[in-house]
Amino acid sequence: MIASGRIAAGVALHPRGRLAAAVLASVGIAVTSHRLALALLLLAALGACACAIVQGALAAGTALGRVAAVNGFVALTALTLPFAWTAAGPVLDPSGVELAWLVVLRANAVVLACTALLAGFDAATLARAAAGLRAPDKLCRLLFLIARYLDLLGAERARIERAMRARGFVPRSDRRTVEAYGKLVAALLAGAVARAERVERAMRARGFGRAVPAAPVREAKAREWAWAGGTACVLAAAWAYAGVG
């Protein structure tokens, strides 16, 4: 169903097309409600990730880390959905079991599909691809800047925590710890606002426009159209099998 970065024949895919395919695949998986159809889509997404890893477009550790992060949250949901609370206590509910399966399959299929399709994307590439798809300018600017400044905020947090430890701070379950962490968050927010103002002035001085430039457009090749058509056919077949629409 999905190829990542390159098709099996070696044709490079346009970032805008990859982002559009990731959105369409996610929507298609989200509206599919048949367990077997979701399992097939999950296998297709897993195969796409394997292709991306083999081609060197995606690190295996990156893919595993993203799947583990999603499943850490999904596990909490899947462990509670199968049970219904009655006067006699928790009992196993068949409809809850079915819903838990759907949640697990959908979440994993979406994260694997997006990981494969967006392999190798950085924040700037994602922002330019979104701009090419006519996404709102504010969202594109946010995507353009978020990766770098999240790292800067993380470094600032680590610096403040080192200063707190140097002054003898030890986290405990008491009021003083809560107050200390509250001050840490306030310092981060104040520093972030001040840094944002400095960065905005510097960007304007360098002529940065409000709109993020879109990724350059080129004519799609025949093999890319064939890949896109194959993706659409697989999704359509899964929806028809599941009785969607």
Backbone as a ProteinNet text record, in pm:
[ID]
protein_1_A
[PRIMARY]
MIASGRIAAGVALHPRGRLAAAVLASVGIAVTSHRLALALLLLAALGACACAIVQGALAAGTALGRVAAVNGFVALTALTLPFAWTAAGPVLDPSGVELAWLVVLRANAVVLACTALLAGFDAATLARAAAGLRAPDKLCRLLFLIARYLDLLGAERARIERAMRARGFVPRSDRRTVEAYGKLVAALLAGAVARAERVERAMRARGFGRAVPAAPVREAKAREWAWAGGTACVLAAAWAYAGVG
[TERTIARY]
82.2	0	85.8	189.3	260.6	406.6	466.7	610.6	665.6	792.9	847.6	966.9	956.7	1069.6	1093.9	1096.5	1116.9	1022.1	983.1	905.6	1002.8	950.6	1037.6	1124.1	1072.2	1148.4	1253.9	1254.3	1358.3	1320.6	1191.3	1148.4	1127.9	1190.4	1175.1	1036	973.8	840.2	849.2	763.2	759.5	712.1	774.6	731	583.6	532.3	391.5	302.1	339.4	263.5	270.7	388	402.3	316.7	313.7	230.8	82.7	41.4	-98.2	-133.5	-41.6	-67.6	-78.5	5.7	-1	-135	-184	-313.4	-426	-424	-529.8	-526.7	-406.3	-395.8	-447.8	-415.6	-462.8	-614.5	-672.8	-819.2	-881.9	-823.5	-877.4	-874.2	-763.4	-753.4	-852.6	-869.3	-957	-1102.8	-1146.6	-1287.3	-1313.9	-1209.7	-1227.8	-1262.3	-1370.8	-1418.6	-1421.4	-1368.2	-1364.5	-1227.7	-1225.3	-1098.7	-1003	-1051.2	-963.5	-908	-992.4	-944.4	-835.9	-854.7	-752.4	-623.8	-637.3	-518	-440	-510.7	-443.3	-373.6	-440.4	-377.9	-256.9	-265.3	-151.4	-32.3	-59.5	48.8	110.8	26.2	78.4	167.2	124.3	205	334.9	328.3	449.4	546.8	492.4	577.7	642.6	567.9	623.8	738.1	721	829.6	952.3	928.8	1040.9	1115.1	1041	1103.9	1186.3	1130.2	1202.6	1331.7	1328	1447	1551.7	1507.6	1600.3	1666.1	1588.8	1641.5	1725.8	1729.3	1808.9	1741.5	1612.6	1541.1	1492.2	1490.5	1435.8	1521.1	1553.1	1627.6	1532	1572	1485	1454.5	1552.9	1530.1	1427.4	1426.5	1327.6	1187.7	1171.1	1039	992.2	1081.6	1043.5	1010.1	1085.3	1057.7	920.8	882.4	751	638.6	657	554.5	541.4	654.4	650.3	582.2	609.3	546.7	395.1	349	204.6	141.5	205.8	146.5	149.5	237.9	233.9	102.7	50.5	-79.5	-193.9	-179.9	-286.1	-307.5	-200.3	-212.3	-306	-297.3	-386.2	-532.3	-557.3	-694.1	-740.6	-653.5	-692	-715.9	-650.8	-667.5	-794.5	-849.5	-969.9	-1098.2	-1089.4	-1209.1	-1282.6	-1213.4	-1286.1	-1374.7	-1367.7	-1441	-1553.4	-1666.1	-1780.5	-1801.6	-1833.4	-1851.8	-1999.5	-2023.9	-2159.4	-2163.2	-2281.1	-2294.8	-2209.9	-2186.7	-2105.7	-1956.7	-1921.1	-1780.6	-1754.1	-1625.9	-1593.5	-1623.2	-1683.4	-1711.3	-1662.8	-1626.4	-1576.3	-1692.1	-1675	-1778.3	-1731.7	-1801.7	-1758.4	-1746.1	-1837.7	-1828.2	-1705.7	-1670.6	-1550.1	-1424.3	-1424.5	-1310.1	-1291.9	-1403.9	-1397.8	-1345.4	-1393.2	-1348.3	-1199.9	-1153.5	-1011.8	-925.6	-970	-897.2	-889.7	-1000.9	-1003.6	-908.4	-906.4	-817.7	-671.2	-635.3	-496.8	-456.8	-542.5	-509.8	-501.3	-597.6	-596.7	-473.9	-445.5	-333.3	-201.4	-179.1	-53.6	-45.4	-157.4	-156	-126.3	-186.4	-164.1	-19.2	34.1	170	271.6	250.7	343.3	333	210.5	192.5	257.9	234.1	292.7	444.4	493.3	637.8	704.1	640.2	697.3	689.5	574.1	554.8	634.4	653.5	723.3	866.4	920.8	1057.9	1155	1244.1	1343.2	1296.8	1172.3	1121.9	1177.3	1221.6	1246.4	1134.9	1140.7	1032.3	1019.5	1133	1128.4	1064.9	1102.3	1044.5	895.2	854.8	712.9	635.8	693	625.4	611	714.5	708.2	610.1	606.5	508.9	366.8	345.9	212.8	175.1	271.7	243.4	205.3	268.4	233.4	93.7	41.4	-95.5	-195.2	-151.5	-236.7	-284.5	-198.2	-230.9	-223.4	-291.3	-286.3	-143.3	-114.9	19.9	70.6	-17.8	24.1	69.8	-3.2	36.7	170.9	192	318.8	434.8	415.7	521.8	551.2	445.9	465.8	547.5	513.9	589.5	733.6	750.8	882.7	977.7	923	1007.6	1007.3	909.8	886.9	1002.2	1061.5	1164.2	1284.4	1333.1	1451	1423.6	1308.8	1286.3	1237.9	1184.9	1161.6	1294.2	1393.6	1526.6	1586.4	1568.9	1621.6	1554	1420.4	1350.6	1396.7	1422.6	1473.7	1610.4	1696.6	1828.3	1816.5	1723.8	1702.9	1650.7	1558.5	1506.7	1618.8	1703.9	1815.1	1909.8	1934.2	2022.7	1964.9	1833.9	1770.3	1771.6	1746.5	1748.4	1887.4	1991.6	2127.8	2154.2	2107.3	2125.4	2050.5	1930.1	1854	1926.2	1980	2052.3	2179.1	2246.5	2368.8	2339.6	2215	2174	2110.3	2125.3	2080.6	1936.7	1872.4	1733.4	1726.4	1639.5	1613.4	1462.3	1411.3	1265.2	1206.5	1100	1028.1	878.3	800.5	654.7	609.4	643.4	604.7	573.3	528.5	487.3	604.4	722.4	838.8	876	864.5	895.7	797.5	669.2	567.7	595.8	630.1	660	783.2	884.5	1007.4	980.4	900.9	870.4	777.7	691.4	609.9	696.1	797.6	889.4	970.1	1005.5	1078.6	994.8	866.3	777.2	761.4	746.7	732.9	859	976.4	1101.4	1111.7	1068.5	1070.8	979.1	858.1	763	814.5	868.5	921.4	1039.3	1127.1	1240	1196.2	1091.9	1042.6	983.9	908.8	850.1	960.5	1059.5	1168.5	1247.1	1273.1	1346.9	1265.5	1134.5	1049.2	1052.1	1050.7	1056.3	1189.8	1300.1	1431.6	1440.9	1392.9	1399.3	1313.9	1195.4	1108.8	1176.7	1240	1309.5	1424.4	1498.4	1610.6	1562.3	1452	1399.4	1347.6	1280	1231.4	1347.6	1455.8	1572.2	1638	1619.4	1675.8	1576.1	1459.9	1364.8	1276.8	1260.1	1176.1	1030.8	963	822.5	733.7	608.4	514.4	474	478.8	438.4	559.5	544.3	649.9	653.4	770.6	775.3	737.3	656	613.7	728	722.2	821	807.4	918.6	909.7	828.2	747.2	657.2	721.8	715.2	759.8	651.1	660.6	560.3	578.1	468.4	475.1	507.2	586.5	622.2	515.1	519.2	416.8	418.5	537.1	544.3	486.6	497.3	438.2	286.2	230.9	86.5	42.7	122.1	88	90.9	191.4	199.7	79.6	44.1	-70.4	-199.5	-213.6	-332.9	-339.9	-224.2	-223.2	-260.7	-210.5	-247.1	-397.3	-454.3	-598	-678.3	-631.3	-704	-703.3	-588	-581	-673.7	-674.4	-763.6	-910	-941.5	-1078.8	-1124.8	-1033.2	-1068.5	-1093	-1010.5	-1028.4	-1161	-1195.6	-1321.9	-1442.1	-1429.8	-1541.2	-1559	-1447.5	-1458.3	-1521.4	-1487.8	-1541.5	-1682.8	-1732.8	-1867.3	-1874.7	-1764.7	-1765.2	-1823.1	-1906.9	-1962.6	-2077
-119.6	0	124.9	126.7	250.3	231.5	330.6	333.2	450.6	448.1	554.1	615.8	747.6	817.6	779.7	649.3	600.7	484.2	470.6	354.8	239.4	118.2	2.7	17.6	84.7	103.3	211.5	284	382.8	523.9	552.5	686.4	770.2	886.9	973.5	1034.9	1034.3	1091.4	1233.8	1319.9	1459.4	1468.2	1552.7	1563.7	1597.9	1684.3	1720.2	1598.2	1514.6	1393	1295.7	1287.3	1197	1242.8	1375.8	1427.6	1404.8	1430.1	1406.1	1258.7	1170.2	1027.1	986.9	1048.1	1016.6	1058.9	1177.2	1224.6	1133.5	1099.9	1014.5	874.9	820.4	688.3	691	797.1	807.7	816.9	898.3	909.6	776.6	711	582.2	478.1	475	380.2	416.6	546.4	590.1	554.1	556.4	528.9	381.4	299.9	155.3	92.1	18.4	-36.8	-189	-253.1	-399.4	-446.9	-542.5	-582.3	-641.8	-728.7	-792	-689.6	-595.1	-491.3	-406.9	-374.9	-298.9	-379	-509.9	-594	-595	-598.5	-595.4	-461.4	-353.2	-221.8	-208.9	-268.4	-266.3	-341.4	-456.3	-532.9	-454.1	-384.8	-302.9	-190.5	-123.9	-17.6	-72.4	-191.7	-254.6	-287.1	-335	-361.9	-234.5	-124.1	3.9	47.7	31.2	64.9	-22.3	-150.5	-240.4	-195.5	-153.3	-102.9	22.6	110.7	233.7	203.4	105.7	68.4	6.3	-82.1	-147.5	-45.3	54.6	157.3	260.9	255.9	351.5	484.3	495.1	620.7	633.8	524.7	524.3	434.5	482.6	401.3	310.5	185.1	90	138.4	197.9	247.5	359.6	444	551.5	495.2	397.5	336.9	267.5	191.3	121.2	218.8	327.6	427.1	490.8	521.7	582.7	484.7	359.7	258.8	236.5	231.6	211.3	327.9	451	567.6	564.7	530.3	524.4	411.1	295.9	181.4	195.9	280.8	306.7	369.8	458.6	519.1	423.8	356.6	266.8	152.2	107	-5.2	28.3	151.5	191.5	186.4	229.9	227.3	84.8	3.6	-133.2	-219.3	-186	-266.8	-231	-113.2	-72.4	-87.2	-76	-84.1	-218.1	-333.2	-460.9	-486	-403.1	-430.9	-329.7	-380	-296	-307.1	-193.9	-193.4	-215.1	-316	-347.3	-346	-374.2	-378.6	-489.7	-595.9	-707.4	-685.9	-575	-550.3	-551.1	-547.7	-545.6	-680.3	-673.5	-794.3	-769.4	-878.9	-868.7	-837.7	-734.6	-690.6	-719.2	-805.1	-837.4	-714.7	-619.9	-499.7	-417.3	-418.8	-348.8	-414.7	-547.6	-619.7	-584.1	-581.7	-547.2	-404.2	-311.3	-173.3	-160.4	-237.1	-233.7	-281.8	-387.7	-436.7	-329.7	-262.1	-158.1	-43.7	-5.1	103.1	64.7	-56.4	-102.6	-109.2	-168.3	-183.1	-47.2	40.2	171.5	252.1	257.3	339.6	292.1	162.4	110.1	126.1	106.9	125	269.1	364.2	505.5	544.7	505	547.7	483.7	357.9	294.3	354.9	383.7	444.6	582.4	664.8	799.2	793.6	699.7	685.8	648.9	558.8	517.1	628.4	691.2	792.7	919.9	953.8	1077.5	1052.3	936.4	903.8	1004.8	1054.8	1150.3	1294.5	1319	1456.5	1526	1649.9	1734.8	1838.1	1924.4	2019.6	2113.8	2155.5	2248	2182.5	2056.7	1986.1	1966.2	1929.8	1910	2040.6	2152.1	2281.2	2321.5	2300.3	2337.6	2248.4	2120.1	2031.2	2072.3	2109.4	2155	2284.4	2373.9	2497.7	2468	2367.1	2328.7	2271.5	2218.7	2167.2	2272.9	2398.5	2511.7	2502.5	2450.8	2451	2594.9	2625.6	2763.4	2808.3	2936.2	2989.2	2978	3000.8	2993.9	2852.6	2751.9	2614.1	2583	2630.6	2605.9	2671.3	2794.7	2861.1	2786	2737.1	2662.2	2535.9	2462.8	2343.1	2377.8	2493	2534.6	2560.9	2612.2	2656.6	2563.7	2472.4	2402.2	2310	2240.2	2141.5	2207.7	2315.6	2380.9	2436.3	2500.2	2569.8	2476.9	2360.6	2259.8	2211.8	2193	2154.5	2263.1	2388.5	2498.2	2504.1	2482.4	2481.1	2363.4	2248.9	2135	2163.7	2230.2	2266.1	2367.3	2462.5	2560.7	2493.7	2399.1	2326	2249.6	2183.2	2108.7	2201.9	2322.9	2417.6	2462.1	2490.7	2533.7	2420.3	2297.4	2184.2	2161.8	2180.4	2168.1	2275.2	2396.5	2503.5	2472	2413	2376.7	2268.6	2169	2062.4	2115.7	2211.5	2269.3	2344.9	2389.5	2460.6	2366.4	2236.4	2139.3	2093.6	2121.2	2079.9	1929.8	1862.4	1719.5	1701.4	1647.6	1632.7	1540	1583.4	1502	1522.6	1446.3	1461.1	1558.7	1685.3	1786.3	1918.1	2013.7	2142.2	2217.8	2208.1	2280.5	2233.9	2105.7	2053.7	2106.7	2108.3	2161.6	2308.1	2385.7	2527.8	2543.5	2459.6	2470.1	2440.8	2336.8	2303.6	2408.9	2468.6	2578.5	2696	2728.3	2836.3	2799.2	2670.9	2626.4	2648.4	2610.5	2629.5	2777.9	2860.3	3004.8	3062	3016.9	3065.3	3022.6	2899.4	2852.8	2935.9	2965.2	3043.6	3185.5	3246.5	3381.9	3383.8	3286.3	3279	3252.5	3169.4	3138.6	3262.7	3341.6	3464.5	3561.9	3580.3	3672.4	3625.3	3494.2	3440.7	3455.6	3432.7	3444.9	3587.6	3685.4	3825.1	3855.3	3805.9	3829.8	3762.3	3638.6	3564.6	3632.6	3681.8	3749	3874	3952.4	4072.1	4035.4	3930.7	3889.5	3838.7	3763.3	3711	3823.2	3922.3	4036.1	4116.5	4130.1	4203.3	4133.4	4001.2	3924.8	3904.5	3972.3	3968	3845.4	3777.3	3657.6	3698.5	3637.5	3665.1	3584.7	3623.3	3554	3418.3	3403.4	3276.6	3186.3	3057.8	2959.1	2922.5	2925.1	2889.9	2744.2	2720.5	2583.8	2508	2375.8	2292.2	2309.3	2312.2	2331.1	2219.8	2259.6	2165.2	2116.6	1989.8	1934.1	1841.3	1809	1722.3	1580.3	1518.8	1382.5	1284	1184.1	1082	973.6	896.5	794.1	691.6	655.3	554.9	609.6	740.1	799.2	793.1	820.9	808.7	664.1	569.2	428.2	391.5	445.3	418.5	476.1	602.1	665.6	589.7	544.7	467.8	336.2	270.4	144.9	165.3	274.7	306.9	329	404.3	430.9	302.1	212.8	86.3	-0.5	-5	-86.1	-29.5	102.9	163.8	141.8	157.5	137	-6.5	-101.6	-241.4	-270.1	-209.3	-230.2	-170.2	-52	10.9	-68.7	-118.1	-196.4	-325.3	-387	-510.5	-485.1	-369.1	-336.1	-279.1	-253.9	-200.8	-52.7	22.8	165.4	234.9	337.6	415.9	347.4
0	0	0	81.6	109	74.7	15.3	-5.1	71.4	107	190.9	121.6	93	36.8	-107.6	-135.2	-270.6	-295.6	-422.2	-461.6	-480.9	-487.4	-505.1	-629.1	-734.6	-856.9	-844.9	-732.3	-708.4	-747.5	-766.3	-804.4	-679.6	-674.8	-558.6	-558	-442.6	-428.1	-376.1	-427.6	-386.3	-241.9	-156.7	-16.3	-1.7	-90.8	-82	-106	-201.5	-226.9	-111.2	-47	66.9	184.1	207.7	316.2	286.7	162.1	124.4	139.6	100.7	114.3	261	347.5	489.9	549.2	508.4	558.9	510.4	381	325.2	387.6	405.8	467.8	611.3	685.1	823.5	829.7	739.3	736.4	697.9	598.1	556.5	666.9	740.5	852.1	962	986.5	1095	1069.2	942.5	912.8	887.3	884.8	866.8	1000.9	1004.4	1131.3	1133.2	1030.5	1027.1	1072.4	1165.3	1226.1	1124	1034.3	936.4	838.1	795	704.3	771.1	898.8	971.5	985.8	1007.5	1018.9	887.6	775.3	645.6	622.9	659.7	647.3	739.1	858.3	950.4	891.5	828.7	765	650	572.9	463.2	516.2	623.5	682.8	741.1	800.7	853.6	741.2	628.7	513.2	460.3	461.1	416.9	507.3	637.4	730.2	705.9	680.1	651.3	525.7	422.1	299.8	329.1	411.4	444.6	519.9	608.9	685.2	593.7	504.1	411.2	319.3	274	184	256.4	388.3	463.8	488.3	453	475.6	618.6	693.9	828.7	916.8	1037.4	1133	1209	1228.1	1298.1	1439.6	1505.8	1641	1645.2	1542.7	1536.5	1523.9	1434.2	1415.4	1542.5	1606.2	1728.4	1840.5	1849.5	1952.7	1935.7	1812.2	1789.4	1818.7	1776.7	1804.6	1955	2025.5	2170.4	2240.2	2195.1	2257.1	2240.6	2121.4	2097	2177.1	2179.8	2248.9	2400.1	2451.5	2594.4	2636.4	2551	2578.3	2541.7	2427.7	2380.7	2479.4	2542.2	2635.7	2751.1	2800.6	2910.4	2866.5	2743.1	2691.4	2668	2606.7	2572.4	2696.3	2806.8	2927.6	3004.6	2978.6	3051.8	2970	2836.7	2753.5	2762.4	2772.3	2769.4	2891.2	2992.6	3116	3135.4	3182.7	3218.8	3369	3432	3576.9	3610.5	3690.9	3735	3887.3	3941.6	4087.7	4147.9	4069.9	4118.3	4095.5	4031.6	4002.5	3852.5	3812.2	3669	3602.7	3485.6	3406.1	3264.1	3195.1	3058.2	2963.7	2884.1	2790.7	2647.4	2570.6	2434.2	2344	2356.3	2273.7	2311.7	2439.7	2483	2429.8	2424.3	2368.1	2220.9	2146.2	2004.7	1985.7	2067.8	2057.7	2091.6	2189	2224.7	2108	2040	1923.1	1814.9	1791	1688.4	1723.1	1850.6	1892.7	1870.6	1910	1896.2	1749.1	1666	1524.4	1455.4	1482.3	1417.5	1457.1	1586.9	1633.4	1572.7	1572.4	1518.4	1367.7	1298.2	1152.6	1115.8	1186.8	1155.8	1184.2	1299.1	1332.1	1237.6	1197.7	1104.3	965.4	920.5	788.6	782.7	884.2	884.9	901.2	981.7	998.2	866.7	791.3	662.7	559.5	548.3	444.5	470.5	597.6	631.3	676.8	641.6	681.2	622.2	704.8	658.1	659.7	693.9	700.4	824.7	807.8	923.1	930.9	1030.7	1049.4	930.2	872.1	758.9	636.9	610.2	496	514.6	635.7	662.7	645.7	692.6	679.6	534.1	454.2	312.6	237.7	273.6	209.5	245.7	373.1	414.4	344	326	252.7	108.7	49.5	-86.4	-97.3	13.5	16.8	63.4	71.3	109.6	254.3	341.4	483.9	535.9	648.5	702.6	729.7	700.4	716.7	860.3	957.7	1098.2	1134.1	1084.2	1111	1046.7	925.2	856.6	930.4	977.3	1053	1182.4	1247.3	1371.2	1344.9	1238.4	1203.5	1167.8	1102.7	1056.9	1173.4	1283.6	1394.2	1515	1522	1647.5	1685.5	1587.7	1621.6	1689.2	1628.9	1685.5	1824.2	1842	1967.9	2077.9	2043.5	2147	2204.4	2117.8	2165.8	2254.5	2215.4	2296.9	2433.1	2435.1	2563.6	2649.6	2586.7	2661.8	2722.4	2645.3	2698.2	2812.4	2799.3	2905.5	3033	3016.8	3133.1	3202.7	3123.1	3182.5	3256.5	3202.9	3269.5	3402.8	3406.2	3530.9	3633.3	3587.3	3681.1	3738.6	3657.2	3710.4	3815.8	3790.2	3889.2	4018.5	4006.3	4126.3	4206.3	4135.5	4207.9	4272.3	4206.2	4263.6	4392.7	4408.7	4530.3	4633.1	4608.9	4706.8	4692	4578	4560.4	4534.2	4609.7	4590.2	4579.8	4467.8	4452.1	4557.9	4620.8	4718.7	4697.1	4768.3	4761.4	4869.2	4847.8	4946.1	4874.8	4953.1	4896.4	4836	4898	4847.6	4706.5	4679.9	4546.3	4443.6	4480.8	4388.7	4357.3	4459.7	4438.3	4349.2	4370	4290.1	4143.2	4118.7	3979.6	3917	3996.6	3945.9	3901.8	3981.5	3943.9	3820.5	3807.8	3688.6	3563.1	3568.5	3453.3	3422	3526.6	3504.2	3439	3484	3423.9	3278.2	3247.3	3108.7	3020.5	3069.8	2991.3	2968.1	3072.9	3058.3	2961.4	2973	2880.3	2737.9	2721.5	2587.3	2520.8	2597.5	2542.1	2500.8	2588.6	2557.2	2435.1	2427.7	2313.8	2185.4	2193.7	2075.1	2020.1	2110.4	2064.9	1997.1	2054.4	1992.8	1856.7	1848.7	1722.1	1615.2	1653.7	1556.5	1500.7	1589	1541	1447.5	1483.4	1398.8	1262.8	1262.9	1136.7	1047.7	1106.9	1027.2	971.4	1050	1001.9	883.5	874.8	763.5	649.9	658.1	548.4	545	658.6	660.6	641.1	544.3	519.5	611.7	618.1	705.6	648.8	518	456.1	439.2	474.5	454.8	306.7	240.9	98.7	77.1	-24	-54.2	-119.6	-107.8	-174.5	-325.3	-397.8	-542.9	-608.1	-704.5	-771.6	-899.5	-926.9	-1052.9	-1105.4	-1230.7	-1291.9	-1240.5	-1200	-1148.3	-1260.1	-1226.2	-1324.1	-1329	-1437.9	-1457.7	-1345.2	-1296.8	-1190.2	-1059.8	-1037.6	-917.6	-924.8	-1044.9	-1060.2	-1038.8	-1086.7	-1066.3	-918.5	-846	-701.4	-628.6	-665.1	-601.1	-631.7	-757.1	-792.5	-718.4	-701.2	-626	-480.5	-420.7	-282.6	-269.2	-363.8	-360.2	-376.2	-462.4	-484.6	-359.4	-290	-168.3	-61	-44.4	53.4	15.9	-113	-156.4	-134.5	-159.6	-138.3	9.9	96.6	240.1	286.6	235.8	274.9	225.1	100	44.1	123.6	162.2	240.6	376.2	434.3	567	560.7	440.2	426.9	454.4	434.7	457.6	335.9	360.7	250.8	184.3
[MASK]
+++++++++++++++++++++++++++++++++++++++++++++++++++++++++++++++++++++++++++++++++++++++++++++++++++++++++++++++++++++++++++++++++++++++++++++++++++++++++++++++++++++++++++++++++++++++++++++++++++++++++++++++++++++++++++++++++++++++++++++++++++++

